[in-house]
Amino acid sequence: MVGPLLTRCRFPEPPGPVTCAVSGGADSLALLVLARCAGLTVTAVHVDHGLRPSSAAEAAVVRDAAARLGASFRAHTVHVGEGPNLEARARAARRAVLPGDALTGHTADDRAETLLLNLLRGAGPAGLGALAPSARRPILALRRTECAALVTAVGLDPVIDPSNDDPRFRRNRIRHELLPLLDDIAERDVVPLLVRSSEHLHRVDRHLAQEAALVDARDTSALRALPEPVAVEALRGWLRTFLPGGHPPDAATVGRVLDVVHLRRRATELPGGRRLVRRQGTLRVE
């Protein structure tokens, strides 16, 4: 069973070493199994967010699986209190203690869910093409069901995270409500279709980024001469250096800046208390 799955994975050349982020769920355990089967020297890292009483036991599941598979093990505890943006805060805390090149167990199902999640946020090509293939996501072509079957086949007992069924989190509603509805409407499994669309949009985003990198985003005459998608990408890349947290501007902000570029207004406010003005054909942020 492992061989056919490995041919669809993108692990680095053995012997490594590599770090695998392993929560104890089926996907991350499958990542650990496949990394070892690929001949890599693996350290499995578990991050305890302290959100559930069972989290210490989950770390033990990962430790035991690592020992059985011949991998090293390391555990971290972070503190993420209840409150708004829980998933984002937990993700940030997790990333803070993991190496920047840690491998993750994202699957094709995660990619389809991310496209739908970002679509509901009004994202453009960058968001809709997110979670693209990379060296850090070696099992992205696999399905969640394949990971679960592999883990069962090798005799591992994955952690069942009750938060994955919590309807407070929009991703869970997409997973348990929206995707089954789309399957029913389409009369087929829509995940491969969504993944194909995500791949296409990722290529579009990369092309726009390459075109935008050639542009001086401060030059309003140059921006007006460009196709609007390229001008927007150039502006987004330039403006994010001035915005809180280095986040790209939202569509409303970009729209106001385009009004300045196209001479419909002289200036506009930016998030974070800055102001963008046009002087002698040049955009300036004050």
Residue pairs with C-beta under 8 A, 6 or more apart in sequence:
1 149
1 150
1 153
2 33
2 34
2 37
2 150
5 34
5 139
5 142
5 146
5 150
6 34
6 37
6 38
8 141
8 142
9 34
9 38
9 138
9 139
9 141
9 142
10 133
10 135
10 137
10 138
10 140
10 141
11 18
11 34
11 35
11 38
11 40
11 103
11 138
12 18
12 40
12 135
12 138
14 38
14 39
14 40
14 41
15 39
15 40
15 41
16 35
16 40
16 41
16 42
17 40
17 41
17 42
17 43
18 35
18 40
18 41
18 42
18 43
18 101
18 103
19 42
19 43
19 45
19 98
19 99
19 101
19 102
19 103
20 28
20 31
20 32
20 35
20 42
20 43
20 44
20 45
20 71
20 102
20 103
20 104
20 105
21 28
21 31
21 45
21 47
21 94
21 98
21 102
21 103
21 104
21 105
22 28
22 29
22 31
22 32
22 44
22 45
22 46
22 62
22 65
22 66
22 105
23 46
23 47
23 58
23 62
23 105
23 159
23 161
24 46
24 58
24 59
24 61
24 62
24 65
24 158
24 159
25 105
25 158
25 159
25 160
25 161
25 164
26 144
26 147
26 148
26 151
26 158
27 105
27 106
27 107
27 110
27 139
27 144
27 147
28 104
28 105
29 62
29 65
29 105
29 147
29 151
29 156
29 158
30 105
30 139
30 142
30 146
30 147
30 148
30 150
30 151
31 103
31 104
31 105
31 138
31 139
31 147
32 42
32 44
32 65
32 66
32 69
32 71
33 69
33 150
33 151
33 154
33 156
34 138
34 139
34 150
35 42
35 71
35 103
35 138
36 42
36 69
36 70
36 71
42 66
42 69
42 71
42 72
43 71
43 72
43 73
43 74
44 62
44 63
44 65
44 66
44 71
44 72
44 73
44 74
45 73
45 74
45 75
45 76
45 97
45 98
45 102
46 58
46 59
46 62
46 63
46 73
46 74
46 75
46 76
47 75
47 76
47 77
47 78
47 93
47 94
47 97
47 98
48 55
48 56
48 58
48 59
48 75
48 76
48 77
48 78
49 55
49 78
49 79
49 80
49 90
49 93
49 94
50 77
50 78
50 79
50 80
51 80
51 82
51 86
51 90
51 163
52 162
52 163
58 159
59 75
61 157
61 158
61 159
62 73
62 75
63 73
63 75
65 156
66 72
66 73
67 73
68 156
76 97
78 93
78 94
78 96
78 97
79 93
80 86
80 89
80 90
80 93
83 89
86 169
87 169
87 171
101 135
101 136
102 136
103 136
103 137
103 138
104 136
104 137
105 139
105 147
106 131
106 137
106 139
106 140
107 139
107 140
107 142
107 143
107 144
107 147
108 140
108 141
108 142
108 143
108 144
108 191
108 192
108 195
109 143
109 144
109 175
109 191
110 131
110 140
110 144
111 131
111 140
111 194
111 195
111 198
112 179
112 190
112 191
112 194
112 195
112 198
113 171
113 174
113 175
113 179
114 130
114 131
114 198
115 128
115 129
115 130
115 131
115 194
115 195
115 197
115 198
115 201
116 174
116 178
116 179
116 194
117 170
117 171
117 174
118 127
118 128
118 130
119 127
119 128
120 170
121 127
122 251
123 130
124 205
124 232
124 251
125 201
125 202
125 204
125 205
125 208
126 205
126 248
128 197
128 198
128 201
129 198
129 199
129 200
129 201
129 202
129 203
129 204
129 205
130 198
130 202
131 137
131 140
131 198
132 198
132 199
132 202
133 140
133 141
134 140
139 147
143 191
148 158
151 158
163 169
164 172
164 175
165 172
165 176
166 172
167 173
167 176
179 190
179 191
182 190
183 189
183 190
186 193
208 229
208 230
208 233
209 233
209 237
211 230
211 233
212 230
212 233
212 234
212 237
213 237
215 222
215 223
215 226
215 230
215 231
215 234
216 222
217 223
217 234
217 235
217 237
217 238
217 239
217 283
218 238
218 282
218 283
218 284
219 281
219 282
219 283
220 260
220 261
220 263
220 278
220 281
220 282
220 283
221 281
223 231
223 234
223 235
223 261
224 231
224 261
224 262
226 234
228 258
231 258
231 261
232 254
232 258
235 249
235 254
235 257
235 258
235 261
236 248
236 249
236 254
237 248
239 248
239 249
239 253
239 254
239 257
239 270
239 276
239 285
240 246
240 247
240 248
240 249
242 270
242 272
242 274
242 285
243 249
243 270
243 271
243 272
243 274
244 271
244 272
249 257
249 270
249 271
250 271
253 268
253 270
253 271
256 265
256 268
256 269
257 268
257 276
257 283
259 265
259 268
260 266
260 267
260 268
260 276
260 277
260 278
260 283
261 278
261 283
263 278
266 277
266 278
267 275
267 276
267 277
267 278
268 275
268 276
269 275
269 276
270 276
270 285
274 285
274 286
275 285
275 286
276 283
276 284
276 285
276 286
277 283
277 284
277 286
278 284
